[in-house]
Amino acid sequence: MPNLQNKKFWVESENRWVSLKITNAALRTIDKLGIDAVIAKMKAEGKKV
């Protein structure tokens, strides 16, 4: 089982909080790329944010 965590991120471009259930690997990716880039990628893939 992956290590899932519920995290809230402030997204400056959308001026709102976003809650995500993410793994530790995804958390490291957000730290590396930034939450705006990760959300843009998720929207491009058709995932709900």
N, C-alpha and C positions, 0 to 999 in steps of 0.2 A: 504494500500500500504506500502511495506517495504521501509525503508530509504536507498536508493541505492546511492553509491558514487563511482566515478571513482578514482582509486588510482594507482600509479606507485610504484613498489617495485624493489630494486636492489637485484638480486639473485646472490650471490657470486659464488655458485657452477656452474652456467651456464654462468657467466660473462656477464650478460645482464640485461636490464630493462624489467619488465613484467607489463603490464597494466591489471588491473582487475576491473570489475564493481561488487562491493561487498556490502553487508549489514553491519550495525554496529556490528551485532553479529559475522559475519565472520571476521571483523577487530579485534575484541577482541580475536578470536581464533588464528589469525595470531600473535598477540602480545604474546599470551600464549605459543603457540607451535613453532613458527618461520615459516618464509615464505618457507624455504626448505622442512619442513615436510608437510606443506599444499599443496605445488605443487606436491610433491611425491604422496600424497594421491589422488589428482585430476587426475594425470596421471594414477594411478592404476585403477581408476574408468572409465578411457577412455575419460575423458574430455580434450578438447583442451586448452593448456596454451600458 
